[in-house]
Amino acid sequence: MATTIQVSEDLLMELRNRKMYNRESYEELIWDLIEDTEELSEETKRNILLAEEEFRQGKVHTLAKVKKELGL
């Protein structure tokens, strides 16, 4: 069910400024803002910790190294 909400001119201008592209709807924008404030899942937190540990151990590939391996 769609509904209408009232916002101040200041908030409207702020929402307009936050749009990623002109045709982005306010609903899309609001959902993106909500998503940005949500807690990360436990799986995501574990994956981040694992990636940080791999980085500390030097298990990384620089862009230059990848390009060289691919012959670019």
C-alpha positions in Angstrom: 0.0 0.0 0.0 1.5 3.3 -1.0 1.1 6.4 1.1 2.1 10.0 1.2 4.3 11.6 3.8 5.1 15.3 4.6 8.7 16.5 5.0 10.1 19.9 5.5 11.7 21.8 2.6 15.1 21.3 4.3 14.7 17.6 4.5 13.5 17.5 0.9 16.6 19.3 -0.2 18.8 16.9 1.8 17.1 13.9 0.2 17.5 15.4 -3.3 21.2 16.0 -2.5 21.7 12.4 -1.5 20.3 10.8 -4.6 22.8 8.8 -6.5 21.1 9.5 -9.8 18.3 11.7 -10.9 15.7 9.0 -11.5 16.3 7.3 -8.1 13.1 7.3 -6.2 12.8 8.6 -2.7 11.8 5.1 -1.6 15.0 3.6 -3.0 17.0 6.4 -1.2 15.3 5.8 2.1 15.8 2.0 1.9 19.5 2.6 1.2 19.7 4.9 4.2 18.0 2.3 6.4 20.3 -0.4 5.1 23.4 1.7 6.0 22.3 1.7 9.7 21.5 -2.0 10.0 23.8 -4.3 12.0 26.1 -6.6 10.0 25.3 -10.3 10.2 27.5 -12.6 12.2 28.7 -14.3 9.0 29.7 -10.9 7.5 31.6 -10.0 10.7 33.5 -13.3 10.6 34.3 -12.8 6.9 35.7 -9.3 7.6 37.9 -10.7 10.5 39.1 -13.5 8.2 39.9 -11.0 5.4 41.8 -8.8 7.8 43.8 -11.7 9.1 44.7 -12.8 5.5 45.8 -9.2 4.8 48.0 -9.2 7.8 49.6 -12.5 6.7 50.3 -11.0 3.3 47.8 -13.2 1.4 47.0 -10.4 -1.0 47.5 -9.7 -4.7 48.3 -6.2 -5.8 46.6 -4.9 -8.9 50.1 -4.6 -10.5 50.8 -8.3 -9.8 47.5 -9.4 -11.2 48.0 -7.3 -14.3 51.5 -8.8 -14.8 50.1 -12.4 -14.3 47.4 -11.7 -16.9 49.8 -10.1 -19.3 48.1 -6.7 -19.3 
